C-alpha cells in the first residue's frame, strides 16, 4: 500500500469515527451516515471502516445504530 493510499484510508477512518463520536450518546443510523458519504466512498470501503472501528471497540452497532464507545 502506498503512502498516499495509507493516508487516504486513515483520513476516512478519522472522518467516520469523528462523525459517530459527534452524534453522541444518541448515535447515528449507519444508513444515514453512509448516505452522507455516498459518492465519496464505496459501500465496501464504508463497511470496512465501520467493521474496523467495531473490532477495535471504538464504536458499537445495534440495529444499524452506530454509537461511539472509546
Secondary structure as GFF3:
##gff-version 3
##sequence-region A 1 70
A	DSSP	alpha_helix	3	22	.	.	.	ID=ss1
A	DSSP	three_ten_helix	24	26	.	.	.	ID=ss2
A	DSSP	beta_strand	28	29	.	.	.	ID=ss3
A	DSSP	alpha_helix	30	37	.	.	.	ID=ss4
A	DSSP	alpha_helix	43	55	.	.	.	ID=ss5
A	DSSP	beta_strand	59	62	.	.	.	ID=ss6
A	DSSP	beta_strand	65	68	.	.	.	ID=ss7
###
